[in-house]
Amino acid sequence: MTEISRAAHKQHLARLLSENPVVALLGARQIGKTTLAKALMCEWDGEATRFDLEDPRDLGQLDEPMLALEPLRGLIVIDEVQRRPELFPVLRVLADRAPSPAKFLVLGSASPDLLRQGSESLAGRIAFHELSGFDMQETGPENWRRLWLRGGFPRAYLPATHRQSLEWRKNFTRTFLERDLPTLGSRIPSRTMSDFWSMLAHYHGQTWNGSEIGRSFGVSHTAVRRYLDLLSSTFMVRQLRPWIGNPGKRIIKSPKVYIADSGLLHSLLGIETSPDLAAHPKVGASFEGFALEQVLRLPEIQSSDTWFWATQGGAELDLLVTRGARKRGFEFKRTDAPKRTRSMLAALESLQLYRIDVIYPGNRSYRLHERIWAIPLQSLLEMPADSGLPSR
């Protein structure tokens, strides 16, 4: 399969750079940040300079960062910036020059929370953009099953065979644990994190229960919470927050946990092919997590707040999207013909939703209730933001 364009991300980065002196492009290792930055440099109108902080020569040039960076003009790209967090105060000084002769694009494999010094030092001067793996808009919705099986990492999605894809994902996991986490300051043994990550794959799509997982793992609930937060801050795990805005309701208050990339989930579970996936006990949870990620990347969802909702009485909603007082729900069902459930009706009433979309792997859209629609995953990109059916 040919290379896949990431034009939308490139255009968004260009806009952010036109509006801000510093832009941080964040995302998991090997997700395509460097490739995207190089493509942007090729189209930049003016000088463009790149420092790769994994290259000892570039790292050495920045031993005196003010001397190295102050004379430069145009676009300055600093790759793997988490290796030198002391650069952020220098960037603040350079960003405040008037008129500014340069724009800075910093690439990192850790979240803003982990790069706290950056967000604090550059407050008001920096914009963040997260680069995720390939999504259906980039691969084409007709290729969603391949994307689900292999995940969105470019080197996992593009290989000619499933075996090559799986081998890359296994090697990525090993390298991430043995090399990348220690560079972020983690002192947790790689074997411990490997065992925890594998165990977490079996809890994919479930509400976090640190005490239960800690007992299974043989450590305290605070220890496994630390492991979870580390994987979350490096984009390997998604924690979906619980909605707790219903006083008087007995609400679940722990997050739901997902392995963020479906391909990594499948390699952790030992799944290589589509028949393997279809026969696995976690296939339903895997579809839920994959469909959830695709919804979260819709433009109208990215600008909203997202949650899940569950009561101790058993009612639940996989995804709650809020924008001001307006609330919209999503359910994810791996079934040929989803049906209306009591949980959906309870969510409509309790949360005062204007609509619920049930995303499923079918081929037609149809109404389940006045405000509930079944929508094929493949039609997700055609679905207008505020109406029930896709546009065609």
Secondary structure in CASP SS format (residue, H / E / C, confidence):
PFRMAT SS
TARGET T0000
AUTHOR 0000-0000-0000
METHOD secondary structure of the structure
MODEL  1
M C 1.00
T C 1.00
E C 1.00
I C 1.00
S C 1.00
R C 1.00
A H 1.00
A H 1.00
H H 1.00
K H 1.00
Q H 1.00
H H 1.00
L H 1.00
A H 1.00
R H 1.00
L H 1.00
L H 1.00
S H 1.00
E H 1.00
N C 1.00
P C 1.00
V E 1.00
V E 1.00
A E 1.00
L E 1.00
L E 1.00
G C 1.00
A C 1.00
R C 1.00
Q C 1.00
I C 1.00
G C 1.00
K H 1.00
T H 1.00
T H 1.00
L H 1.00
A H 1.00
K H 1.00
A H 1.00
L H 1.00
M H 1.00
C H 1.00
E H 1.00
W C 1.00
D C 1.00
G C 1.00
E C 1.00
A E 1.00
T E 1.00
R E 1.00
F E 1.00
D E 1.00
L C 1.00
E C 1.00
D C 1.00
P H 1.00
R H 1.00
D H 1.00
L H 1.00
G H 1.00
Q H 1.00
L C 1.00
D C 1.00
E C 1.00
P H 1.00
M H 1.00
L H 1.00
A H 1.00
L H 1.00
E C 1.00
P C 1.00
L C 1.00
R C 1.00
G E 1.00
L E 1.00
I E 1.00
V E 1.00
I E 1.00
D E 1.00
E C 1.00
V H 1.00
Q H 1.00
R H 1.00
R C 1.00
P C 1.00
E C 1.00
L H 1.00
F H 1.00
P H 1.00
V H 1.00
L H 1.00
R H 1.00
V H 1.00
L H 1.00
A H 1.00
D C 1.00
R C 1.00
A C 1.00
P C 1.00
S C 1.00
P C 1.00
A E 1.00
K E 1.00
F E 1.00
L E 1.00
V E 1.00
L E 1.00
G E 1.00
S C 1.00
A C 1.00
S C 1.00
P C 1.00
D C 1.00
L C 1.00
L C 1.00
R H 1.00
Q H 1.00
G H 1.00
S H 1.00
E H 1.00
S H 1.00
L C 1.00
A C 1.00
G C 1.00
R C 1.00
I E 1.00
A E 1.00
F E 1.00
H E 1.00
E E 1.00
L C 1.00
S C 1.00
G C 1.00
F C 1.00
D C 1.00
M H 1.00
Q H 1.00
E H 1.00
T H 1.00
G C 1.00
P H 1.00
E H 1.00
N H 1.00
W H 1.00
R H 1.00
R H 1.00
L H 1.00
W H 1.00
L H 1.00
R H 1.00
G C 1.00
G C 1.00
F C 1.00
P H 1.00
R H 1.00
A H 1.00
Y H 1.00
L C 1.00
P C 1.00
A C 1.00
T C 1.00
H H 1.00
R H 1.00
Q H 1.00
S H 1.00
L H 1.00
E H 1.00
W H 1.00
R H 1.00
K H 1.00
N H 1.00
F H 1.00
T H 1.00
R H 1.00
T H 1.00
F H 1.00
L H 1.00
E H 1.00
R H 1.00
D H 1.00
L H 1.00
P H 1.00
T H 1.00
L C 1.00
G C 1.00
S C 1.00
R C 1.00
I C 1.00
P C 1.00
S H 1.00
R H 1.00
T H 1.00
M H 1.00
S H 1.00
D H 1.00
F H 1.00
W H 1.00
S H 1.00
M H 1.00
L H 1.00
A H 1.00
H C 1.00
Y C 1.00
H C 1.00
G C 1.00
Q E 1.00
T E 1.00
W C 1.00
N C 1.00
G H 1.00
S H 1.00
E H 1.00
I H 1.00
G H 1.00
R H 1.00
S H 1.00
F H 1.00
G C 1.00
V C 1.00
S C 1.00
H H 1.00
T H 1.00
A H 1.00
V H 1.00
R H 1.00
R H 1.00
Y H 1.00
L H 1.00
D H 1.00
L H 1.00
L H 1.00
S H 1.00
S H 1.00
T C 1.00
F C 1.00
M C 1.00
V E 1.00
R E 1.00
Q E 1.00
L E 1.00
R C 1.00
P E 1.00
W C 1.00
I C 1.00
G C 1.00
N C 1.00
P C 1.00
G C 1.00
K C 1.00
R C 1.00
I E 1.00
I C 1.00
K C 1.00
S C 1.00
P C 1.00
K E 1.00
V E 1.00
Y E 1.00
I E 1.00
A C 1.00
D C 1.00
S H 1.00
G H 1.00
L H 1.00
L H 1.00
H H 1.00
S H 1.00
L H 1.00
L C 1.00
G C 1.00
I C 1.00
E C 1.00
T C 1.00
S H 1.00
P H 1.00
D H 1.00
L H 1.00
A H 1.00
A H 1.00
H C 1.00
P C 1.00
K C 1.00
V H 1.00
G H 1.00
A H 1.00
S H 1.00
F H 1.00
E H 1.00
G H 1.00
F H 1.00
A H 1.00
L H 1.00
E H 1.00
Q H 1.00
V H 1.00
L H 1.00
R C 1.00
L C 1.00
P H 1.00
E H 1.00
I H 1.00
Q H 1.00
S C 1.00
S C 1.00
D E 1.00
T E 1.00
W E 1.00
F E 1.00
W E 1.00
A E 1.00
T E 1.00
Q C 1.00
G C 1.00
G C 1.00
A C 1.00
E E 1.00
L E 1.00
D E 1.00
L E 1.00
L E 1.00
V E 1.00
T E 1.00
R E 1.00
G C 1.00
A C 1.00
R E 1.00
K E 1.00
R E 1.00
G E 1.00
F E 1.00
E E 1.00
F E 1.00
K C 1.00
R C 1.00
T C 1.00
D C 1.00
A C 1.00
P C 1.00
K C 1.00
R C 1.00
T C 1.00
R H 1.00
S H 1.00
M H 1.00
L H 1.00
A H 1.00
A H 1.00
L H 1.00
E H 1.00
S H 1.00
L H 1.00
Q C 1.00
L C 1.00
Y C 1.00
R E 1.00
I E 1.00
D E 1.00
V E 1.00
I E 1.00
Y E 1.00
P C 1.00
G C 1.00
N C 1.00
R C 1.00
S C 1.00
Y E 1.00
R E 1.00
L E 1.00
H E 1.00
E C 1.00
R C 1.00
I E 1.00
W E 1.00
A E 1.00
I E 1.00
P E 1.00
L H 1.00
Q H 1.00
S H 1.00
L H 1.00
L H 1.00
E H 1.00
M C 1.00
P C 1.00
A C 1.00
D C 1.00
S C 1.00
G C 1.00
L C 1.00
P C 1.00
S C 1.00
R C 1.00
END
